[in-house]
Amino acid sequence: MRTPLVAGNWKMNKTSTETKIFMEQFVKLLKGQEKSEILICPPYTSLYIVNDFKHNTKIKLGAQDVHWEEEGAFTGKISCNMLIDSGCEYVIIGHSEQRTYFNETDETVNKKLKKALEKNLIPIVCVGETLEQRDANQHKEVVKNQIIQGFKDITDIKSTVIAYEPVWAIGTGRNATPEQAQEMQSFIREIIQQLYGKEIAEQIRILYGGSLKPENAKEIFSQPDIDGGLVGGASLKPESFYQIILAAE
């Protein structure tokens, strides 16, 4: 049985002061009996605040990106060791916004994934197609290539999480239907089975990310191959994020 994971990706939102206010409110909502694993991925400047609040809760801490080098002249980047030192257990790799705006490629995803696994950080590897690719009926080919190239030369992915994020459904208010989401999640699991075998395919968690909100989360999460969500805007408010967590249980 795969434990649901509900991850809040705050993107470039919340100052350290705003993070403190959020966490004070959010931890009060938690009952301690939540079945889902709860993950918050704030900006780097707020990692230490979430880390301070997560003790004695089911909250895990993650980062939104990482560099593949240990250290060096890489201005503006952050290493696995820095994330671990900040209390991180997870890291998002290959988010569509990194691919779209900051020249992330399958090759750099592969480098980051290898380093994260080497350092025992749990990677959440994002894959997904654009609207043009879906309309051209290329969505399965695109996602398959992202997985094959992103996971190149990696033999052990037991701890890895995959997040399917249709790019056309992120921040647009437009959603993949539950059926569309399930079709792609099932397809991703089939690819993992081809690459790594049935046992790994059955245990790896595949999240859905794309305009998830309390109103649609339960229907999305009810699909058999959807093991939780990578939540954007709806994770910025304690109550809406908590309602999505409850929908996964």
N, C-alpha and C positions, 0 to 999 in steps of 0.2 A: 504494500500500500504506500503510495507516494504522498508525503506530507505536503499539503498546499503551501505555497510561498506567495505572500503578497508584499511586493516591493514598491516603496514610494521613491520615485526619481524626481527630486525637487528641481533639477536642472539649475538655471542661474536665478534662483529665487531664495529669499530669506537671508537677512543679515544675521549675525550671531545673536543680537538682541531678539529678533523675531523668532529665531530657532528656540531660544530659551522659553519664550511665551508659548510656542506650539507644544513643546515637550511637557511643560507644566500641565497643560490642558489634556494632552494625549494620554499621559500615563494615568491620569485620573479615570479615563474611560475604560482602561484595560481591567478585565476582571481576573486575569491570571489563569483562566480556563480555556482561553482561545486555542483551538486545534491547529490553526494555521501558524506557520513561521512568519514573523513580521520583520520586515527589513526597511530601513530608512537610508537613503543615499542623498545626503545633503551636499551643498557646496563644501569645498575643502576647508573653508574658514569656519565651518560649523561642525566639523567632525568631532572635535573635542567636546562640544556641548552635548551632542547626542550620546556620545560615549559616557559622559557623566550621568546621564539620565537613564541609560539602558540597564543598569545594574538592578538585579532582582526583578526583571521583567523578561518577557519573551522577545524583546526587541533586539535585532541584530543590526550592525552598522556596516554600511558599504560605501564605496566611492563611485564616482561617475565615470572615471577613466583612470588609466595608468600608463606609464612609459615602460618600455621593455628593457631599458638599461638600468643597472644598479645605481649609478650616480654619474655625474659628469656635467659638461657644459651644454645643458639642455634647458635653457631659460624658460620658465613657465610650466615645466613638466613636473611630474611627481612619480616617485618610485614605489615599488611594492613594499620595501622596507619602511618607507615613510608612512604608508597606509597602515601597515601592521602596527607600527609604533603608536598610531593614532587610535587604535582599537578596532580597525576594520577586519571583518571576516570575509566580506564579499567585494567584488568590483565588477562594474558594468563595462563590457568591451564591445566595441563596434556598433554603438547606438547609431540610428539612422541620421541623427543630427551631426554626429562626428563624421559620418560618411559623406553627408551632403555639404556641410559647411567647412570642414577642416581636413579634407583630403584623406580621410581614413580609407584604407583599402583592405582587401582580403589578406594581403601580405602583412600589413601592420597588425591586423586582428590576430593573425597567426603568431606573430612575435610576442604580442601582449599576452595571448592565451598561454603560450609556453612558459613565459616568465611567471604569470600568476599561479599556474599549477606547480611550478618548481618551488614557489614560496608558500604553497598551501593556502593561498587565497582562493575562495570559491568564485569562479568566473560566471557571469551571466552574459552569454554571447548572443547578441542581437542579430537577427536576420529578417529580411522582409523586402517586398517589392514596391516600386513606385506605381502611381496610377497608370502611367503610360505603359509600363511593363505588364500590369494586369490586363489592361484593355487590349494589349497585343497578345494576350494569352501566353505570356512568357514567365508568369509568376513562379511556376514550379521549377522551371529551368534556372531562374535567377537564384532562388532560395537554395536549390540543390548545389549550385556552384559556390555560393557563399559558405555553405557548410563544408564541402569538399576542400576548398582552398583554405578556409579559416582553421580547419582541424588537421591540416596537412602535417604528416609525420608525428602526430600525437596519438599515442597508443592507449592511454588511460584517461578516460573522461568521466569516470564514475561520479565525481563530485560536481561536474559541470552542469550548469543550468542553461537552457536555451530559451530565448524570448523571441517569439514571432511577433513582429510589429509591422503590419501593413503600413507603409509610409503614408499612404493616402488617407489613413484614418488617425493620424497623430496631430492633435491640436486643431483639427478641422471641424470637429463635431460630427463628422461622418464616420460611421462604424462599419466594420465588417459584420455581416450577420453571424449569429451563432453557428449557422451551417457552414458559412465560408471559413470562419475561424477554425472550426473542427476539421474541415477538409484539409487545411494546411497543417494543422498540428499533427493530424494523423499521417500526412505525407512526410513531415519532418521525422516522425518516429520511424517510419519505414526506411528513410535514408540512414538513420542511425543504426537500425537493425542490419542493413546491408553492409555498413562500414565496421560495426563493432559487435554485432550479434544480438540475438533476441533478449538475452538477460539484461544487457546494458540498456537496450531500447525500452524495456519495460520499467526500469528503475529511474531513468533520467527524467528530470522534471522539465516540462515545456510550458512556459508562461505565455499569456496573451497580453500584448500591449497595443493600445490604440483607442483613445477616448473612452477608457473605462470610467464608469461613474456608478454611484449607488443604484441608479435606476436600471442599469443593464447588466450589472455584475453577476447577479445570481443566474440569469439565463446563460451568460457566457461561461461561467464556471461549472455549469451543469453538464457541459460537454465532456465526454470520457477522456479525451486526450489533452484537456486543458487543466494544468496543475497550479493555477493561480495567475497572478497578473503583475505586469510592470506598469505601475500607475503614475501618470504625470500630474496634470493640474488638480485632479481630485484628491491627491495626497497632500495638498498644501493646507487643507483645513482638517483639523483633528476629527471632527464628527463624520465628515464624508469619507475620510480614509478608514475610519473604524467601521463604518457601515459596509464598505467594500470587503474588509477583513471578515466580517461576519457572514457575508454572502458566499465566501469560499468554504464555509464549514458545513 
